[in-house]
Amino acid sequence: MFQISQMALAACLALSALRADAFTASAPRLHHAASSAGQIAIPSHLAVPGAASSLLPSSPSPPSSSSSSRSTRLFSTTDNSSSSPSSSTLERLPNSSVRLTLRIPPASTSAAYAKTLAAIAKQLSIPGFRKGAKIPPAVIENAWSRNGGKNAIKTMAINELCSELIGPALKEEFDLEPIGQPALVTPADVLAEGMTPGEGEFEVVVQCDVWPDIRWKEMEGKEKPYAGLTGKYRRKPFDQARFDAALRDLAERYARLEPYDDGEVRPLAMGDACVVNMTGYLANPDGSKGEPLPDAASGDNVEVILGTGRYMEGLVEGLVGGTVGQVKTVSVRFPDALRNKELAGKQAVFDVEILSASRRILPELTDEFADQVRPGLTVETLKEELRKAVDSQDAQEYVPARNEALGKALAEVMEVEVPETLVTNQAREKYALMMT
């Protein structure tokens, strides 16, 4: 047995997700077609550094229910008043749950009650007492009782004690990490009825789930049962079209311009570049020119690359076929997402004077081009990096399937009690996901 490692933590979460399926199996599910199988492997280097010698069980798993006790100083107030040591007892329950009993000394209950009274006194305005004056506890209790009954302050003090004691007791005294919110076995308002601050030992019992211990199964011929595990899940084939588009877009960034020869009259074509002066007008309902657009919407010596999806709808299409020296009237539509909300989605008309035109020549995919993108790259390493980038984005869709495969593979070689809190949380997440 050993405290849960980083990898075992991931496995525990995966196992809890598998169990959560039992809660959501009857709910509607969405299915996606897949045409190829992905495979995962758990290499040996994923072991937590320094934990290799502890990954094999040295003794049998303890019974599901056991108890132990410690003596510790559990509570100290902000004024550094002393408190006598208090004992705590831990009982192990099934499904990695524990029941913790705290026996709190009188000095600690008195300090917590005084701290709560002081906090409440700052919020009250009681006739006959000036601000900042010391108010007797009985008066504060009477004034505050309308907010929760006669034991409201003691209930708050008990909750204050629990918030300060439970976490340290579990972590520091028993080396346990709680999951979720510890719950009082007896509600705080009921405990308050039998609590007299500063008199007698006060007992509080809480129950909570904790991160479990795990034990690896004995595997013949394997020192580390988890090393080399594989799991399979289905995913779509590599998106070659997306890869080709990414490679083409990269080449577009490094295109060079070659001006048309002097005197050459050649109509603009897709892929060319031109420099233009633009004067814009709002479009009338019949498509004719209306009021002039603001200066920010027009411009001189504007470079336009003739390619789809680059500019407002209609501009590139209206320039194709134009020649240098020509003024073309182009109808466009401003994007709906334009920052200028007065123009967003509006129709407009531009007079576009073509000042010059150039061919855009894309670079060849060579090692020289790759080195230009980043020194040291070759065309093959450039393509490999692009493939990984495209594939990693697509792979995000299949993370749940991958994790499920990992959980199933690990479940075969490990023994662990999965806390109900994890199962419940996973079930809620799965249900919420399906409802969306």
C-alpha positions as CSV (number, residue, x, y, z in Angstrom):
1,M,0.0,0.0,0.0
2,F,1.2,3.5,-0.6
3,Q,-0.3,7.0,-1.0
4,I,-1.8,7.6,-4.4
5,S,0.7,8.9,-7.0
6,Q,0.1,11.2,-9.9
7,M,-0.5,8.4,-12.4
8,A,-2.7,6.5,-9.9
9,L,-4.6,9.8,-9.3
10,A,-5.4,9.9,-13.1
11,A,-6.4,6.3,-13.0
12,C,-8.7,6.8,-10.1
13,L,-10.4,9.6,-11.9
14,A,-10.8,7.4,-15.0
15,L,-12.2,4.6,-13.0
16,S,-14.7,6.9,-11.3
17,A,-15.8,8.0,-14.8
18,L,-16.4,4.4,-15.8
19,R,-18.5,3.8,-12.7
20,A,-20.4,7.0,-13.4
21,D,-21.7,5.5,-16.6
22,A,-24.0,3.4,-14.4
23,F,-25.8,6.6,-13.4
24,T,-26.1,7.9,-17.0
25,A,-26.5,4.7,-19.0
26,S,-30.3,5.3,-19.5
27,A,-29.9,8.9,-20.7
28,P,-29.8,9.7,-24.4
29,R,-26.3,9.6,-25.9
30,L,-24.8,11.0,-29.1
31,H,-22.7,8.6,-31.2
32,H,-20.1,9.7,-33.7
33,A,-19.0,7.5,-36.6
34,A,-15.3,6.6,-36.7
35,S,-13.3,4.9,-39.4
36,S,-9.9,4.2,-37.8
37,A,-8.6,3.0,-34.5
38,G,-6.2,5.0,-32.3
39,Q,-3.9,3.3,-29.8
40,I,-2.4,4.6,-26.6
41,A,0.6,3.2,-24.7
42,I,1.7,3.9,-21.1
43,P,5.5,4.1,-21.3
44,S,7.6,3.2,-18.2
45,H,8.9,6.7,-18.0
46,L,5.5,8.0,-16.8
47,A,6.3,6.6,-13.3
48,V,6.5,9.3,-10.7
49,P,10.2,10.0,-10.0
50,G,11.5,8.5,-6.9
51,A,8.5,6.3,-6.4
52,A,9.6,3.2,-8.4
53,S,10.6,1.2,-5.3
54,S,7.2,2.0,-3.7
55,L,5.0,0.9,-6.6
56,L,4.9,-2.7,-5.6
57,P,2.8,-3.7,-2.5
58,S,4.9,-4.7,0.5
59,S,2.0,-5.9,2.5
60,P,-1.6,-7.1,2.0
61,S,-4.4,-4.5,1.8
62,P,-5.8,-3.5,5.2
63,P,-9.4,-4.3,6.1
64,S,-12.0,-1.9,4.8
65,S,-12.7,-0.6,8.3
66,S,-10.0,0.2,10.8
67,S,-9.3,2.9,13.4
68,S,-6.4,4.8,14.8
69,S,-5.9,7.7,17.2
70,R,-3.4,10.6,17.5
71,S,-2.9,13.4,20.0
72,T,-2.4,16.8,18.6
73,R,-2.7,20.6,19.3
74,L,-5.8,21.3,17.2
75,F,-6.7,24.9,17.7
76,S,-4.9,28.2,18.3
77,T,-6.5,31.6,18.4
78,T,-5.3,34.8,16.8
79,D,-4.3,36.2,20.3
80,N,-1.9,33.2,20.7
81,S,-3.7,31.9,23.8
82,S,-2.7,28.4,24.7
83,S,-4.9,25.3,24.4
84,S,-4.3,21.8,25.8
85,P,-3.7,18.9,23.5
86,S,-6.8,17.2,22.1
87,S,-7.1,13.7,20.8
88,S,-8.5,12.7,17.4
89,T,-9.7,9.3,16.3
90,L,-10.0,8.0,12.7
91,E,-12.2,5.1,11.6
92,R,-11.8,3.7,8.1
93,L,-15.0,3.1,6.2
94,P,-15.7,1.3,2.9
95,N,-15.2,3.1,-0.5
96,S,-12.3,5.2,0.8
97,S,-14.4,7.1,3.3
98,V,-13.4,7.9,6.9
99,R,-15.1,9.0,10.1
100,L,-13.1,11.5,12.2
101,T,-13.8,12.1,15.8
102,L,-12.4,15.3,17.3
103,R,-12.3,15.9,21.1
104,I,-11.9,19.6,21.5
105,P,-10.6,21.0,24.8
106,P,-12.6,23.8,26.7
107,A,-10.0,26.4,25.9
108,S,-10.5,25.9,22.2
109,T,-14.4,26.1,22.3
110,S,-14.1,29.2,24.4
111,A,-11.7,30.8,21.9
112,A,-13.9,30.0,19.0
113,Y,-17.0,31.3,20.7
114,A,-15.3,34.5,21.7
115,K,-14.0,35.0,18.1
116,T,-17.5,34.5,16.7
117,L,-19.0,36.9,19.3
118,A,-16.4,39.6,18.4
119,A,-17.2,39.2,14.7
120,I,-21.0,39.5,15.3
121,A,-20.6,42.5,17.6
122,K,-19.1,44.5,14.8
123,Q,-22.3,44.0,12.7
124,L,-24.8,44.9,15.4
125,S,-26.1,48.2,16.5
126,I,-27.7,47.8,20.0
127,P,-29.5,50.6,21.7
128,G,-27.7,51.7,24.9
129,F,-24.3,50.6,23.6
130,R,-22.0,53.0,21.7
131,K,-20.0,51.7,18.8
132,G,-16.9,49.9,19.9
133,A,-18.2,49.3,23.5
134,K,-17.9,45.9,25.1
135,I,-21.3,44.2,24.9
136,P,-22.1,41.3,27.3
137,P,-22.4,38.0,25.5
138,A,-26.0,37.5,26.6
139,V,-27.0,40.8,25.0
140,I,-25.4,39.8,21.7
141,E,-27.0,36.4,21.8
142,N,-30.4,37.9,22.4
143,A,-30.0,40.4,19.6
144,W,-28.7,37.8,17.2
145,S,-31.2,35.1,18.0
146,R,-33.6,36.4,15.4
147,N,-31.1,35.4,12.7
148,G,-31.1,31.7,13.7
149,G,-32.5,31.0,17.1
150,K,-31.0,31.0,20.6
151,N,-28.1,28.8,19.6
152,A,-27.2,30.6,16.4
153,I,-23.9,32.0,17.7
154,K,-22.8,28.6,19.1
155,T,-23.7,27.0,15.8
156,M,-21.5,29.5,14.0
157,A,-18.7,28.8,16.5
158,I,-18.9,25.1,15.8
159,N,-18.7,25.6,12.1
160,E,-15.7,27.9,12.6
161,L,-14.0,25.2,14.7
162,C,-14.7,22.5,12.0
163,S,-13.4,24.7,9.2
164,E,-10.1,25.1,11.1
165,L,-9.7,21.7,12.5
166,I,-10.9,19.0,10.1
167,G,-8.4,19.7,7.2
168,P,-5.3,19.9,9.4
169,A,-6.3,16.8,11.4
170,L,-6.8,14.7,8.2
171,K,-3.7,16.0,6.4
172,E,-1.2,16.5,9.1
173,E,-2.1,13.8,11.6
174,F,-3.3,11.0,9.3
175,D,-1.7,12.0,6.0
176,L,-5.0,12.0,4.2
177,E,-6.4,14.3,1.5
178,P,-10.1,15.0,1.7
179,I,-12.3,14.9,-1.4
180,G,-15.3,17.2,-1.4
181,Q,-16.8,18.8,1.7
182,P,-16.6,16.9,5.0
183,A,-20.0,16.5,6.7
184,L,-20.9,16.6,10.3
185,V,-22.5,13.3,11.4
186,T,-24.7,15.4,13.9
187,P,-25.8,18.8,12.5
188,A,-24.1,21.8,14.0
189,D,-27.4,23.3,15.3
190,V,-28.1,20.0,17.2
191,L,-24.5,20.0,18.6
192,A,-24.9,23.5,19.7
193,E,-27.7,22.5,22.2
194,G,-25.2,20.5,24.2
195,M,-22.2,22.9,23.9
196,T,-21.1,25.1,26.7
197,P,-18.1,27.1,25.6
198,G,-15.1,26.7,28.0
199,E,-16.7,23.9,29.9
200,G,-15.8,20.2,29.4
201,E,-14.4,18.4,26.3
202,F,-16.5,18.9,23.2
203,E,-16.8,16.0,20.7
204,V,-17.4,16.5,17.0
205,V,-17.7,13.6,14.5
206,V,-17.4,14.2,10.8
207,Q,-17.4,11.9,7.8
208,C,-15.8,12.5,4.4
209,D,-14.2,10.7,1.4
210,V,-10.4,10.8,1.0
211,W,-8.1,10.1,-1.8
212,P,-7.5,6.3,-1.6
213,D,-4.5,4.1,-1.3
214,I,-3.9,1.8,-4.2
215,R,-2.3,-1.5,-4.7
216,W,-0.8,-2.9,-7.9
217,K,-1.6,-6.5,-8.8
218,E,1.2,-9.0,-9.0
219,M,2.0,-9.5,-12.7
220,E,4.3,-12.4,-13.6
221,G,7.5,-11.2,-15.3
222,K,6.7,-7.5,-14.6
223,E,8.3,-5.4,-11.9
224,K,6.0,-2.5,-12.8
225,P,2.6,-3.8,-13.8
226,Y,1.6,-0.4,-15.3
227,A,4.6,-0.2,-17.7
228,G,3.8,-0.8,-21.3
229,L,0.0,-1.0,-21.0
230,T,-1.9,-0.3,-24.2
231,G,-5.5,0.7,-24.8
232,K,-7.5,1.2,-28.0
233,Y,-10.1,3.8,-29.0
234,R,-11.6,4.8,-32.3
235,R,-11.0,8.1,-34.0
236,K,-11.3,9.7,-37.4
237,P,-8.5,9.4,-40.0
238,F,-5.9,12.1,-40.3
239,D,-7.5,15.3,-41.9
240,Q,-5.4,15.5,-45.0
241,A,-7.5,18.4,-46.5
242,R,-6.9,20.5,-43.4
243,F,-3.1,19.7,-43.5
244,D,-3.0,20.8,-47.2
245,A,-4.8,24.0,-46.4
246,A,-2.4,24.8,-43.5
247,L,0.6,24.1,-45.8
248,R,-0.8,26.4,-48.5
249,D,-1.6,29.2,-46.0
250,L,2.0,29.0,-44.8
251,A,3.3,29.3,-48.3
252,E,1.0,32.3,-48.9
253,R,2.7,34.2,-46.1
254,Y,6.0,34.0,-48.0
255,A,4.7,34.9,-51.5
256,R,6.8,37.4,-53.4
257,L,5.3,40.1,-55.8
258,E,6.4,40.4,-59.4
259,P,5.0,43.6,-61.1
260,Y,3.5,43.3,-64.5
261,D,5.9,44.3,-67.4
262,D,5.6,47.9,-68.5
263,G,2.9,48.3,-71.0
264,E,1.5,44.9,-70.3
265,V,-2.3,45.0,-70.1
266,R,-3.5,42.0,-68.2
267,P,-6.8,41.5,-66.4
268,L,-6.5,40.8,-62.7
269,A,-7.0,37.2,-61.7
270,M,-7.4,35.4,-58.4
271,G,-4.1,35.1,-56.7
272,D,-2.8,38.5,-58.0
273,A,-2.2,41.6,-55.9
274,C,-3.0,45.2,-56.7
275,V,-2.7,48.7,-55.2
276,V,-5.9,50.8,-55.3
277,N,-7.6,54.0,-54.2
278,M,-11.1,53.4,-52.7
279,T,-13.9,55.8,-52.2
280,G,-17.0,54.4,-50.5
281,Y,-20.7,55.2,-50.3
282,L,-23.6,53.6,-48.5
283,A,-25.8,51.8,-50.9
284,N,-29.4,53.0,-51.6
285,P,-32.2,50.4,-51.7
286,D,-31.8,50.2,-55.5
287,G,-28.0,49.6,-55.2
288,S,-27.0,53.1,-56.3
289,K,-24.5,55.3,-54.4
290,G,-25.9,57.0,-51.3
291,E,-24.2,59.0,-48.6
292,P,-20.4,59.0,-48.5
293,L,-18.8,56.6,-46.0
294,P,-16.5,57.9,-43.3
295,D,-12.9,58.4,-44.3
296,A,-11.9,55.4,-42.2
297,A,-13.9,53.1,-44.5
298,S,-12.2,54.5,-47.6
299,G,-8.5,54.8,-48.4
300,D,-5.6,55.5,-50.8
301,N,-2.8,53.2,-51.8
302,V,-4.5,50.2,-50.3
303,E,-2.9,46.8,-51.2
304,V,-5.5,44.1,-52.1
305,I,-4.7,40.5,-52.5
306,L,-7.2,38.7,-54.7
307,G,-8.1,35.7,-52.6
308,T,-11.4,34.3,-51.1
309,G,-12.3,35.2,-47.6
310,R,-9.8,38.0,-47.1
311,Y,-12.0,41.1,-47.3
312,M,-15.6,42.2,-47.2
313,E,-17.9,40.2,-49.4
314,G,-17.9,41.3,-53.0
315,L,-14.7,43.4,-53.1
316,V,-12.3,40.7,-54.6
317,E,-15.0,39.4,-57.0
318,G,-15.6,43.0,-58.2
319,L,-11.9,43.5,-59.0
320,V,-11.3,40.3,-60.9
321,G,-10.9,41.2,-64.6
322,G,-10.0,44.8,-63.9
323,T,-6.9,46.4,-65.4
324,V,-4.4,49.1,-64.3
325,G,-5.9,52.6,-64.7
326,Q,-9.4,51.4,-64.7
327,V,-12.0,52.6,-62.1
328,K,-14.4,49.8,-61.1
329,T,-17.6,50.2,-59.2
330,V,-17.9,47.4,-56.7
331,S,-20.9,46.5,-54.5
332,V,-19.9,45.0,-51.1
333,R,-21.5,44.0,-47.9
334,F,-19.8,44.8,-44.5
335,P,-19.4,41.8,-42.1
336,D,-22.0,41.4,-39.4
337,A,-19.2,41.3,-36.8
338,L,-17.6,44.6,-37.8
339,R,-16.6,46.7,-34.8
340,N,-18.2,49.8,-36.3
341,K,-21.8,48.8,-35.5
342,E,-23.2,51.6,-37.7
343,L,-21.7,49.8,-40.8
344,A,-22.0,46.2,-39.7
345,G,-24.1,44.2,-42.1
346,K,-24.7,47.2,-44.4
347,Q,-24.5,47.3,-48.2
348,A,-22.1,49.7,-49.7
349,V,-20.7,50.8,-53.1
350,F,-17.0,51.6,-53.8
351,D,-15.3,53.3,-56.7
352,V,-12.0,51.5,-56.9
353,E,-9.1,52.9,-59.0
354,I,-6.5,50.3,-59.9
355,L,-3.1,51.9,-59.6
356,S,-0.8,48.9,-60.1
357,A,-0.9,45.2,-60.4
358,S,1.5,42.3,-59.6
359,R,1.7,38.6,-59.8
360,R,2.0,36.8,-56.5
361,I,4.5,33.9,-56.8
362,L,4.3,31.3,-54.1
363,P,7.6,29.7,-53.0
364,E,8.4,26.1,-53.8
365,L,8.3,23.7,-50.9
366,T,12.0,23.1,-50.6
367,D,14.5,22.9,-47.7
368,E,15.5,26.5,-48.4
369,F,11.9,27.6,-47.9
370,A,11.6,25.6,-44.7
371,D,14.8,27.2,-43.4
372,Q,13.3,30.6,-44.1
373,V,10.3,29.7,-42.0
374,R,12.6,28.7,-39.1
375,P,16.4,28.2,-39.3
376,G,17.3,24.5,-39.2
377,L,14.0,23.2,-40.6
378,T,13.9,21.0,-43.6
379,V,10.8,20.5,-45.8
380,E,10.2,17.1,-44.2
381,T,10.5,18.3,-40.6
382,L,8.3,21.3,-41.5
383,K,5.6,19.0,-42.8
384,E,5.9,16.7,-39.8
385,E,5.4,19.7,-37.4
386,L,2.3,20.7,-39.4
387,R,1.0,17.2,-39.3
388,K,1.4,17.1,-35.5
389,A,-0.3,20.5,-35.1
390,V,-3.3,19.4,-37.2
391,D,-3.5,16.0,-35.5
392,S,-3.3,17.4,-32.0
393,Q,-6.2,19.8,-32.6
394,D,-8.3,16.9,-34.0
395,A,-7.3,14.7,-31.1
396,Q,-8.9,16.9,-28.5
397,E,-12.3,15.6,-29.6
398,Y,-11.2,12.1,-28.6
399,V,-9.7,12.8,-25.1
400,P,-12.7,11.3,-23.3
401,A,-12.4,8.1,-25.4
402,R,-8.6,8.0,-24.7
403,N,-9.1,8.4,-21.0
404,E,-11.7,5.7,-20.9
405,A,-9.3,3.3,-22.6
406,L,-6.6,4.3,-20.1
407,G,-9.0,3.7,-17.2
408,K,-10.0,0.2,-18.5
409,A,-6.3,-0.8,-19.0
410,L,-5.3,0.4,-15.6
411,A,-8.3,-1.3,-13.9
412,E,-6.9,-4.6,-14.9
413,V,-3.7,-4.2,-13.0
414,M,-4.7,-2.1,-9.9
415,E,-6.9,-2.5,-6.9
416,V,-8.4,0.7,-5.5
417,E,-11.6,1.7,-3.7
418,V,-13.1,4.6,-5.6
419,P,-14.7,7.2,-3.4
420,E,-18.4,7.8,-3.9
421,T,-17.8,11.6,-4.2
422,L,-15.7,11.0,-7.3
423,V,-18.4,8.8,-8.9
424,T,-21.1,11.3,-8.1
425,N,-19.1,14.2,-9.5
426,Q,-18.3,12.3,-12.7
427,A,-22.0,11.3,-13.1
428,R,-23.1,14.9,-12.7
429,E,-20.6,16.0,-15.3
430,K,-21.6,13.3,-17.8
431,Y,-25.3,14.1,-17.3
432,A,-24.7,17.8,-17.8
433,L,-22.7,17.2,-20.9
434,M,-25.4,15.0,-22.4
435,M,-28.1,17.6,-21.6
436,T,-26.1,20.2,-23.6
